[in-house]
Amino acid sequence: EVQVVESGGGSVQVGGSLKLTCKTSGYTFNSCGMGWFRQAPGEGRQMVAHILSDRDIYMSGVGQGRFTASQDKAKNTFYLQMNRLETEDTGVYFCAAGVPTREVCTNVFGQGTQVTVSS
C-alpha cells in the first residue's frame, strides 16, 4: 500500500520561506511521477509541481520563480522549497504519488500540510 506523508508546513510572515517534505512508503518512483498541489481556502486543488525525473520537473506557475521542487530518489522523498512567501500562498499543500493503474495514473494523496502566510 502506498502511503504519503507531508510535513514542513507552518505559519510564516510575508517574505519568509518554508520547505515542505513528502515521504512515501510502499512506493517506487515510476513514469507517473510525483506531484505537489495546493488548495487555497474555498478553492479547489491546483497543481504546483510535477516531478517526472531529476531533470524533468514541471512547475505550473503557482509560486512562479519562488517555488522549487526536488527529489531524493534514494529516500523516495520529495521536497517543495517555497521562498518569498506571499499571503496568496496560504493553503493546504498536498503531495501525490502517481501510481500506474491499468492505462492511467492514479494519485495517492497525503493528508496535507497547512501553510499560513500573514502580513
Backbone hydrogen bonds in HBPLUS format (Angstrom, degrees):
<---DONOR---> <-ACCEPTOR-->    atom                        ^
c    i                          cat <-CA-CA->   ^        H-A-AA   ^      H-
h    n   atom  resd res      DA  || num        DHA   H-A  angle D-A-AA Bond
n    s   type  num  typ     dist DA aas  dist angle  dist       angle   num
A0003-GLN N   A0025-SER O   2.94 MM  22  5.22 158.6  1.99 149.4 152.1     1
A0025-SER N   A0003-GLN O   2.98 MM  22  5.22 147.3  2.09 143.8 148.0     2
A0005-VAL N   A0023-LYS O   2.90 MM  18  5.27 155.3  1.96 152.5 160.1     3
A0023-LYS N   A0005-VAL O   2.90 MM  18  5.27 165.9  1.92 154.2 152.6     4
A0007-SER N   A0021-THR O   2.88 MM  14  5.26 138.6  2.05 149.6 157.3     5
A0021-THR N   A0007-SER O   2.88 MM  14  5.26 164.4  1.90 142.4 147.1     6
A0010-GLY N   A0114-GLN O   2.93 MM 104  6.15 113.3  2.38 139.0 157.3     7
A0116-THR N   A0010-GLY O   2.89 MM 106  6.17 165.9  1.91 155.0 155.5     8
A0012-VAL N   A0116-THR O   2.87 MM 104  6.32 159.8  1.91 165.9 172.8     9
A0118-SER N   A0012-VAL O   2.93 MM 106  6.39 158.8  1.98 153.3 159.4    10
A0016-GLY N   A0013-GLN O   2.90 MM   3  5.59 153.8  1.97 147.4 149.1    11
A0014-VAL N   A0118-SER O   2.82 MM 104  5.81 136.7  2.01 154.2 153.3    12
A0015-GLY N   A0085-LEU O   2.75 MM  70  4.85 166.6  1.77 142.1 146.9    13
A0085-LEU N   A0016-GLY O   2.98 MM  69  5.43 176.1  1.98 153.2 154.0    14
A0018-LEU N   A0082-MET O   2.94 MM  64  5.29 153.3  2.01 146.5 155.2    15
A0082-MET N   A0018-LEU O   2.80 MM  64  5.29 168.0  1.81 175.3 177.8    16
A0020-LEU N   A0080-LEU O   2.88 MM  60  4.99 165.7  1.90 143.7 141.2    17
A0080-LEU N   A0020-LEU O   2.94 MM  60  4.99 148.9  2.03 136.0 139.7    18
A0022-CYS N   A0078-PHE O   2.70 MM  56  4.92 148.6  1.80 156.4 157.1    19
A0078-PHE N   A0022-CYS O   2.86 MM  56  4.92 158.3  1.91 139.4 146.8    20
A0033-GLY N   A0030-ASN O   3.03 MM   3  5.71 148.6  2.13 117.6 125.5    21
A0098-GLY N   A0033-GLY O   2.93 MM  65  5.36 144.7  2.06 159.5 167.0    22
A0034-MET N   A0051-ILE O   2.96 MM  17  5.08 152.9  2.03 138.7 146.5    23
A0051-ILE N   A0034-MET O   2.68 MM  17  5.08 162.0  1.71 153.5 159.2    24
A0035-GLY N   A0096-ALA O   2.88 MM  61  5.02 157.2  1.93 145.7 150.7    25
A0096-ALA N   A0035-GLY O   2.80 MM  61  5.02 149.6  1.89 149.0 150.8    26
A0036-TRP N   A0049-ALA O   2.89 MM  13  5.09 157.5  1.94 139.7 144.5    27
A0048-VAL N   A0036-TRP O   2.69 MM  12  5.30 170.5  1.70 149.1 146.3    28
A0049-ALA N   A0036-TRP O   3.21 MM  13  5.09 159.7  2.26 130.1 132.9    29
A0037-PHE N   A0094-PHE O   2.77 MM  57  5.01 159.8  1.81 151.0 154.3    30
A0094-PHE N   A0037-PHE O   2.83 MM  57  5.01 157.7  1.88 135.4 143.1    31
A0038-ARG N   A0046-GLN O   2.79 MM   8  5.36 158.2  1.83 154.4 161.0    32
A0046-GLN N   A0038-ARG O   2.80 MM   8  5.36 166.1  1.81 150.5 154.0    33
A0039-GLN N   A0092-VAL O   2.84 MM  53  5.21 150.2  1.93 146.4 156.3    34
A0092-VAL N   A0039-GLN O   2.98 MM  53  5.21 160.8  2.01 140.1 138.1    35
A0043-GLU N   A0040-ALA O   2.99 MM   3  5.34 157.9  2.04 140.3 137.3    36
A0060-SER N   A0048-VAL O   2.96 MM  12  5.24 170.0  1.97 135.9 139.2    37
A0050-HIS N   A0058-TYR O   2.79 MM   8  5.02 149.8  1.88 144.5 153.3    38
A0058-TYR N   A0050-HIS O   2.82 MM   8  5.02 161.0  1.86 156.6 153.4    39
A0052-LEU N   A0056-ASP O   2.87 MM   4  5.35 162.7  1.90 168.0 171.5    40
A0053-SER N   A0056-ASP O   3.29 MM   3  4.85 140.1  2.46 122.2 124.2    41
A0064-GLN N   A0061-GLY O   3.07 MM   3  4.64 133.8  2.29 128.1 116.5    42
A0066-ARG N   A0063-GLY O   2.72 MM   3  5.20 158.4  1.77 138.5 143.1    43
A0067-PHE N   A0063-GLY O   2.93 MM   4  5.24 141.8  2.08 159.0 153.4    44
A0083-ASN N   A0066-ARG O   3.01 MM  17  5.15 161.5  2.05 136.5 142.3    45
A0068-THR N   A0081-GLN O   2.85 MM  13  5.08 152.6  1.93 145.1 153.4    46
A0081-GLN N   A0068-THR O   2.77 MM  13  5.08 159.4  1.81 163.8 160.0    47
A0070-SER N   A0079-TYR O   3.13 MM   9  5.21 156.0  2.19 133.2 135.9    48
A0079-TYR N   A0070-SER O   2.91 MM   9  5.21 168.4  1.92 142.5 142.8    49
A0072-ASP N   A0077-THR O   2.77 MM   5  5.26 163.2  1.79 165.4 164.3    50
A0075-LYS N   A0072-ASP O   2.98 MM   3  5.49 136.9  2.17 110.4 121.8    51
A0076-ASN N   A0072-ASP O   2.94 MM   4  5.96 110.9  2.43 139.3 157.2    52
A0077-THR N   A0072-ASP O   3.19 MM   5  5.26 169.4  2.20 139.0 140.3    53
A0076-ASN N   A0073-LYS O   3.06 MM   3  4.73 149.6  2.15  94.3 103.8    54
A0089-ASP N   A0086-GLU O   2.87 MM   3  5.41 160.6  1.91 116.8 123.4    55
A0090-THR N   A0087-THR O   3.12 MM   3  5.69 165.9  2.14 117.2 120.5    56
A0091-GLY N   A0115-VAL O   2.90 MM  24  5.43 159.2  1.94 150.5 156.4    57
A0115-VAL N   A0091-GLY O   2.83 MM  24  5.43 163.3  1.86 161.0 166.7    58
A0093-TYR N   A0113-THR O   2.88 MM  20  5.28 175.1  1.89 146.3 145.6    59
A0113-THR N   A0093-TYR O   2.87 MM  20  5.28 145.5  1.99 137.6 148.5    60
A0110-GLY N   A0095-CYS O   3.12 MM  15  5.85 142.5  2.26 159.7 165.6    61
A0097-ALA N   A0108-VAL O   2.93 MM  11  5.09 160.5  1.97 139.2 139.9    62
A0108-VAL N   A0097-ALA O   2.91 MM  11  5.09 156.3  1.97 136.6 144.4    63
A0099-VAL N   A0106-THR O   2.80 MM   7  5.10 162.2  1.83 142.6 148.9    64
A0106-THR N   A0099-VAL O   2.80 MM   7  5.10 172.9  1.80 144.5 146.0    65
A0101-THR N   A0104-VAL O   2.67 MM   3  5.36 177.9  1.67 170.4 171.1    66
A0104-VAL N   A0101-THR O   3.01 MM   3  5.36 171.5  2.02 132.3 132.9    67
